[in-house]
Structure formats: C-alpha cells, structure tokens
Amino acid sequence: MASPPERPARPLGPLALNTATTRGQWNLLQAIEGCARHGITGIAPWRDQLAACGVPEVARAIHGHGLTVTALCRGGMFTGADAASRASALDDNRRAVDEALAIGAQCLVLVVGGLPPGSKDLGEARKQVEDSLGELLVHAGAGGMPLALEPLHPMYAADRACVNTLQQANDLCDALGAGIGVAVDVYHVWWDPQLAREIARAGKRILGFHICDWLVPTTDLLLDRGMMGDGVIDIRGIRILVQAAGYAGFCDVEIMSAENWWKRDPDEVLRICVQRHRTVV
Ligand code: ZN
C-alpha cells in the first residue's frame, strides 16, 4: 500500500543573521556589512553589540542596507532574590523595548531567567516571570513592540530560563493575552515529544524561528552549537511545522560556537550559513 502523500513544504523563509553567530569576529556594524555582502536580508542584533556601536549608527546602517530587523536579543532575566533586583531587571527590560523600537525590530526576544540566587524554588521563579511579563507588557504594548518568549532547553533551568518547553510558553501566552508570542529555537525544542502539537497550538503566535544544530557530543552547553546539517536535529521537519502553523518569517541562524565558528573567517561562516540554509533547512 502506498504511503499517504506528504504535505508539500512551503517555500523556505529568508535567512537572517543572529549576530551571536559572528560575535567572536565582528562588531555589529561589521556584521551588517557582512549581511549585505552575502545577500542576507535580515539581522537580529544583541543589546551589548548595539550599545557598543551606538543605536543611531546601527539604525542608519541597517536602514541603509534595507535589512529587516527580525528581533532584538535579548530582554528577560526577570527573576531575583528581592524586590529591588526584580524592579531593576524590569527597568532594564523597558529600556530593551525602547531599543527594539529605535532599530525597528519586529520583536524583543526574552530569555526569562532561572532560579534566583540561593533559591531552590522553581515554582516561585516561574511565578516571578509571569508577574514581570505582565508588567513589561504594559510598556511594550504602549509602544507596539511584540515580546517573543523563548523557551530554553531544560539544562538552563537553573541559570538562564525557567520556561523550558513550548507548552509552558504557550500557557504563559494564554494567561497574559495580546502582545506576547514565542520564539521557536530548534536547539531548545527539538527533543520535546509534544513539539508538533505545541507548534500547531502556538500558530500565529510564533514570532521567530531560530536555527543551528545539536552536535553529538556537545562539549559546552552554551557555546558549542553546531552549523545546520552538522548535528542531529530534523531542522527541515521543524521548519515545515512552524510554517504549517502560520509562520511566514525569517530563519534566524544563531550559532554560539567559541571553539569553532567564532574562530573561522566570518565571511566563510556566512557563506556556509547561506548554503546550509538552502540545503538543510
Ligand atoms: Zn534562540
């Protein structure tokens, strides 16, 4: 018996450079020039790189090359041991929203924060995150800046993000209402048995799609991400799921790789990103 026909894949979304990928070699203005040279039409800068080069200079360069700013990375880190530290984190997030508006970003990516120092109470950390998101939404909503909640792989629950599955992120979006969506990063979600269901559930809430690969073995939990095609993630399968859910945006390549890709010629890195985007994603 013939197997049922597969759902045809929609055309691949364009490639964007998350500038973490070349942070070992280039500042943000150099990354913008690099995108222009390699025909990459989208960019997602990080706040520290933006601050180092200056918001007006960066905005001018991005505009001059006609790049789409798919996101600003990142806000978040909401959790804290006391009210003062949480208030200061919230203030910093309001500034991040303003910076995202200043460079015309399509969303602000949020990595929500892990356990507060000295705490073992993950439930309390998650409650803090929901409270802070509710407050940040007031400021973000006023400026019209969508917030993109990025669930992180559970290995980061202690130190980076206590939102660890797309289901959790979707639940938060349901609770918080308009103005907030999710960023789907294959590195963080590929292992999840509920992935297909939760991507379909996220639907139009998907604000970003981040690509890289999971190497076997992975030698550093943060800084050993792989190039698309070098690892075990079914990137194309996940891309087809996010598109079927209604996402029609960019594929943001985000490779933090201290010992490999950050040490290579950055033009070679971009060339390979462009090629793997076509052949693997
Ligand atoms: Zn990401």
Boltz pocket constraint, residues with backbone or C-beta under 6 A from the ligand:
constraints:
  - pocket:
      binder: B
      contacts: [[A, 150], [A, 183], [A, 185], [A, 210], [A, 254]]
      max_distance: 6.0
